[in-house]
Every structure is written in structure tokens, then in C-alpha cells.
Amino acid sequence: MHYWIEALNGDADLDGILEVEAESFTNPWTREMYAWELQNRSVCHILVVRTAECPVAGFCAFWLVFDEIHINNLAMRPHFRAQGIGTGLLHHVLAEAKELGARRATLEVRASNEGARRLYERLGFYVAATRRNYYSNPVEDALILWRDEPVAG
Ligand SMILES: CC(C)(COP(=O)(O)OP(=O)(O)OC[C@H]1O[C@@H](n2cnc3c(N)ncnc32)[C@H](O)[C@@H]1OP(=O)(O)O)[C@@H](O)C(=O)NCCC(=O)NCCS
């Protein structure tokens, strides 16, 4: 599947992101949460995956905080999953973070989200801590993952 990755570009992309959120998470972020994020563009970065047929096939939202990136959301529309695109997107995010001066990356993942955990572990993330009952709907532990050296490309 041919796809490309670009920085978020305006409200049309935000509509697409909210659709991907609704298709991917039991507690999706709202338009208001993203509007707040987007007022802080020096910290908040959002990359979207585009294909010829779909302007927002997936996305990743992350914060750049000093020399760390905090990956807040990563999701692909169901139709585009299991084709290596999520891996490509995360590679791209780590490479861009490195360009921005980041040396470490962190994120939280539901303990039961085995597909996402495998993806993160393949890209060098490791489990650093567990936050008990962190998630709701359903209640579940969060694993706190870190990666010490953002990869290139
Ligand atoms: C997590 C998520 C972003 C991964 O995106 P993705 O595009 O499906 O990721 P990839 O295709 O790169 O890898 C996923 C699986 O597809 C497999 N895959 C990769 N290329 C493939 C191909 N060409 N053909 C078939 N399978 C392939 C990978 O091996 C991987 O399998 P695994 O589960 O055994 O590790 C996506 O599943 C998603 O949106 N999930 C819901 C939201 C979510 O949980 N986000 C993470 C929150 S922390």
C-alpha cells in the first residue's frame, strides 16, 4: 500500500483524526482536547498517514518535552492495520523526534494490547513501570514504556 506521512494540516485533518480515534479507542480524545493541544504547537506534534483514497488513514500525536518525546496517541483505521504502516509511522516519528533533539521516547499502553506492545518492543521500547488500574472502560493497568535512543528512519 502506498502511503505518505505529513504534519497535521488544519480542521479537515482534525475531523479525520477524530474518526480514527472513535474507531480505535474506548475513551477517544475529543475535539476540545485536540484544540487545546493545537494551541501548543511548539510542544504538540501530530503526524498523519495519507493514502490516495484516504486523507487520514492513521496518525500519531506526541509531545516534545526537553529531550524527550511523549507519544500520546498512535492509531490506524482498522482497514489499514497489519500492513506495516503503524511501524512505518512510528519509525518516522522517532526519526523526526531525533531531528528535533529528542534522545528518549516514552508512552503508555494497555497491558492487554498485545499487538501494540509487540510493535513497540520491535522498535526498542522496554517496560519500565506499571501503573495499576490506570485506564478506565475497562479498568486496566498501564505499562510505561521507554526507548533510550530514537532510531533514524
Ligand atoms: C497499534 C496500531 C497503531 C498498529 O498499527 P498497524 O499498522 O496495524 O501496525 P503494523 O502493521 O506495523 O504491525 C501490526 C502487525 O501487523 C503485522 N504486519 C506488518 N506488516 C504486515 C504485512 N505486510 N502483512 C500482514 N501483516 C503485517 C506485524 O507483524 C504486526 O503483527 P504482530 O501483531 O504479530 O506484531 C494499530 O493496530 C491500531 O490502530 N490499534 C488500535 C489503537 C491502538 O491500540 N493504539 C496503540 C495505543 S498505545
The ligand as an SDF file (V2000), in Angstrom:
LIG
                    3D

 48 50  0  0  0  0  0  0  0  0999 V2000
   -1.3140   -0.3350   17.1880 C   0  0  0  0  0  0  0  0  0  0  0  0
   -1.5450    0.0580   15.7140 C   0  0  0  0  0  0  0  0  0  0  0  0
   -1.3350    1.5610   15.5680 C   0  0  0  0  0  0  0  0  0  0  0  0
   -0.5040   -0.6830   14.8680 C   0  0  0  0  0  0  0  0  0  0  0  0
   -0.6570   -0.2780   13.5090 O   0  0  0  0  0  0  0  0  0  0  0  0
   -0.5020   -1.3180   12.3010 P   0  0  0  0  0  0  0  0  0  0  0  0
   -0.4210   -0.5270   11.0550 O   0  0  0  0  0  0  0  0  0  0  0  0
   -1.5330   -2.3690   12.4140 O   0  0  0  0  0  0  0  0  0  0  0  0
    0.9550   -1.9240   12.6670 O   0  0  0  0  0  0  0  0  0  0  0  0
    1.8450   -2.8880   11.7680 P   0  0  0  0  0  0  0  0  0  0  0  0
    1.1110   -3.3850   10.5930 O   0  0  0  0  0  0  0  0  0  0  0  0
    3.1020   -2.1510   11.5350 O   0  0  0  0  0  0  0  0  0  0  0  0
    2.1050   -4.0680   12.7530 O   0  0  0  0  0  0  0  0  0  0  0  0
    0.9830   -4.7650   13.3100 C   0  0  0  0  0  0  0  0  0  0  0  0
    1.0070   -6.2140   12.9130 C   0  0  0  0  0  0  0  0  0  0  0  0
    0.8970   -6.3970   11.5220 O   0  0  0  0  0  0  0  0  0  0  0  0
    1.9190   -7.2850   11.0740 C   0  0  0  0  0  0  0  0  0  0  0  0
    2.2950   -6.9160    9.7250 N   0  0  0  0  0  0  0  0  0  0  0  0
    3.1800   -5.9930    9.3650 C   0  0  0  0  0  0  0  0  0  0  0  0
    3.2820   -5.9600    8.0260 N   0  0  0  0  0  0  0  0  0  0  0  0
    2.4020   -6.8670    7.5520 C   0  0  0  0  0  0  0  0  0  0  0  0
    2.0280   -7.3020    6.2560 C   0  0  0  0  0  0  0  0  0  0  0  0
    2.6210   -6.7890    5.1540 N   0  0  0  0  0  0  0  0  0  0  0  0
    1.0620   -8.2400    6.1410 N   0  0  0  0  0  0  0  0  0  0  0  0
    0.4830   -8.7510    7.2430 C   0  0  0  0  0  0  0  0  0  0  0  0
    0.8090   -8.4020    8.4930 N   0  0  0  0  0  0  0  0  0  0  0  0
    1.7610   -7.4780    8.6370 C   0  0  0  0  0  0  0  0  0  0  0  0
    3.0220   -7.0700   12.0230 C   0  0  0  0  0  0  0  0  0  0  0  0
    3.8960   -8.1830   12.0750 O   0  0  0  0  0  0  0  0  0  0  0  0
    2.2770   -6.9020   13.2970 C   0  0  0  0  0  0  0  0  0  0  0  0
    1.9480   -8.1840   13.7480 O   0  0  0  0  0  0  0  0  0  0  0  0
    2.0880   -8.6100   15.2370 P   0  0  0  0  0  0  0  0  0  0  0  0
    0.7840   -8.2220   15.8690 O   0  0  0  0  0  0  0  0  0  0  0  0
    2.2860  -10.0620   15.2020 O   0  0  0  0  0  0  0  0  0  0  0  0
    3.2380   -7.8330   15.8120 O   0  0  0  0  0  0  0  0  0  0  0  0
   -2.9580   -0.3560   15.2270 C   0  0  0  0  0  0  0  0  0  0  0  0
   -3.1320   -1.7240   15.4450 O   0  0  0  0  0  0  0  0  0  0  0  0
   -4.0980    0.3940   15.9090 C   0  0  0  0  0  0  0  0  0  0  0  0
   -4.5040    1.4590   15.4730 O   0  0  0  0  0  0  0  0  0  0  0  0
   -4.6380   -0.1930   17.0020 N   0  0  0  0  0  0  0  0  0  0  0  0
   -5.7410    0.4510   17.7460 C   0  0  0  0  0  0  0  0  0  0  0  0
   -5.2340    1.6420   18.5100 C   0  0  0  0  0  0  0  0  0  0  0  0
   -4.1330    1.2740   19.4700 C   0  0  0  0  0  0  0  0  0  0  0  0
   -4.2110    0.2750   20.1890 O   0  0  0  0  0  0  0  0  0  0  0  0
   -3.0710    2.1040   19.5070 N   0  0  0  0  0  0  0  0  0  0  0  0
   -1.9410    1.9460   20.4120 C   0  0  0  0  0  0  0  0  0  0  0  0
   -2.2800    2.5730   21.7110 C   0  0  0  0  0  0  0  0  0  0  0  0
   -0.8690    2.5970   22.7620 S   0  0  0  0  0  0  0  0  0  0  0  0
  1  2  1  0
  2  3  1  0
  2  4  1  0
  2 36  1  0
  4  5  1  0
  5  6  1  0
  6  7  2  0
  6  8  1  0
  6  9  1  0
  9 10  1  0
 10 11  2  0
 10 12  1  0
 10 13  1  0
 13 14  1  0
 14 15  1  0
 15 16  1  0
 15 30  1  0
 16 17  1  0
 17 18  1  0
 17 28  1  0
 18 19  1  0
 18 27  1  0
 19 20  2  0
 20 21  1  0
 21 22  1  0
 21 27  2  0
 22 23  1  0
 22 24  2  0
 24 25  1  0
 25 26  2  0
 26 27  1  0
 28 29  1  0
 28 30  1  0
 30 31  1  0
 31 32  1  0
 32 33  2  0
 32 34  1  0
 32 35  1  0
 36 37  1  0
 36 38  1  0
 38 39  2  0
 38 40  1  0
 40 41  1  0
 41 42  1  0
 42 43  1  0
 43 44  2  0
 43 45  1  0
 45 46  1  0
 46 47  1  0
 47 48  1  0
M  END
$$$$
